[in-house]
Amino acid sequence: MVSFGLMFRPGHFPLPHMLACMKVAEDVGFDHVWFGDSHLIWHEVGPYLTAAAMSTTRMRVGPLVSNPVTRHPTVVASMLATLGQLFDGRAVLGVGRGDSAVRTLGLPPMKLAEFRDALRLMRGLCRGDEAEVNGSTIRFAWLTRPVPVLLAAYGPRVLELAGAEADGLILQLASPSVVEWALGHARRGAEAAGRVLDGFEVVAAAPTYVSADRERALSRVRGFPATVSNHVKDLLRHYPPSELPAELVEGMERVADYDYLKHGQPDAPHTRAVTDAMAERLTLIGTAEQIRAKIGRLAKAGVTHVCLYLGIVEAELHVSTLETYGRKIIPHFR
């Protein structure tokens, strides 16, 4: 079984429009609604998470993804734990080391050792455990509904950390071969930690565009590989290309320096070197039948949840896109 979610950037569309889309999504079989968390280029995520939870009855709600740099780890954990308490345990925390939210402040992502400690702290608090912080013993005494913590990752060491410490893994791409490679590292981390990944969630998060017009679809998703390229360039500073999957690395070095103030936009200057092949292999585009087949390959590779970046689709096509998924795609994975 594969669950499905949609993701919006806070403030990218009017809130009433997004809430109406969530209602349609819930009615046609979607299971999650996610919001990006980057407080300078988009609106603050917290009010949107609350509005989404108040406007739905079944879907899980969470950020994709928060970080422990711009908010203290205890604040991140408390925000999601509170959401879960208020809304029937429907909260889920997606977290990473920090991307656009920290880079727009001129800060680097959190270093791995520090992030490992932050992840353990957030996950422990979200499970109701006690934790030690600056010599103080703390816990959420009011917590009765644990919140799963999913880790966004690209590189081998962070993927292994996900397997060792998190409840799931978020991969911001839709390449079956890269998913297989990433899960191999997650399993390695789990084995080293003495864990078995039963119930481990694997999220493939990527733009979608349902259309038989390939050129139109490619033009809408072209900004996404440029976003991925920035992470790949970081990886290539630490790993030789031979240690990374070809589908992740190929062509990425040609993408210009990334402008985070135009994060994810299809017409940004940094998208010019993105080839059709790069765009196609990392996203979910084509007819419903073509997309369904690719999701089938993702599921075979180990994906348990598909998150659709709906923001690249024109607003007037949001409802029809969700309904197409509900009629022609989602039922095949139940």
Buried (B, 14 or more C-beta within 10 A) or exposed (E): EBBBBBBBBBBBBEBEBBBBBBBBBBEBBBBBBBBBBBBBBBBBBBEBBBBBBEBBEEBBBBBBBBBBBBBBBBEBBBBBBBBBBBBEBBBBBBBBBBBBBBBBEEEEBBEEEEBBEBBBBBBBBBBBBEBEEEEEEBEBEEBEBBBBBBBBBBBBEBBBBBBBBBBBBBBBBBBBBBBBBBBBBBBBBBBEEEBEBEEBBBBBBBBBBBBEEBEEBBBBBBBBBBBBBBBBBBBBEEBEBEEBBEBBBBBBEEBBEBEBEBBBBBEBEBBEBBBEEBBBBBBBBBBBEBBBBBBBBBBEBBBBBBBBBBBBBEBEBBBEBBBBBBEBBBEEBE
